[in-house]
């Protein structure tokens, strides 16, 4: 199980995946998302990337980017840190 579930056009990502990717404690994820401290972006692949989705999570200069397939299987993950 990948920890990512697709619900129609939406994806639900397990807090553990987000926490590990952003370097945060797992218990802090729900609150950080509800207060806007973590923001997200969803992108649907087109052309040769059809059937792939990019799920991005942003927190204080850190970005977690997950590329998943239609079933929610993680194809790649990357973390980017903004340079000061």
Phi, psi and omega in degrees: 000134186274344184085008178233127182241133177266131177236090183065241179269358182253158175236142173248124183250130178302136181303329181298321179295315180294315180301312179298319183290329182257357179072037181242158173290143183302322183293345182271350188294310183300315180294317180298324178288320182290333179268355180087006177290330171248126175244164185226162172216140180240129178229137179258131179291147178233163179061234182292346177262007178304139182091358177245152181226143176249121178249116183244140179234132185239133177207115173045054176084002178248143178231130170253124179241121177248131172253125184232160175268184184299334180272355181092007177287133181286121177267325176202156175219145181212148175240134178238137177243127179293134177280138179282000000 
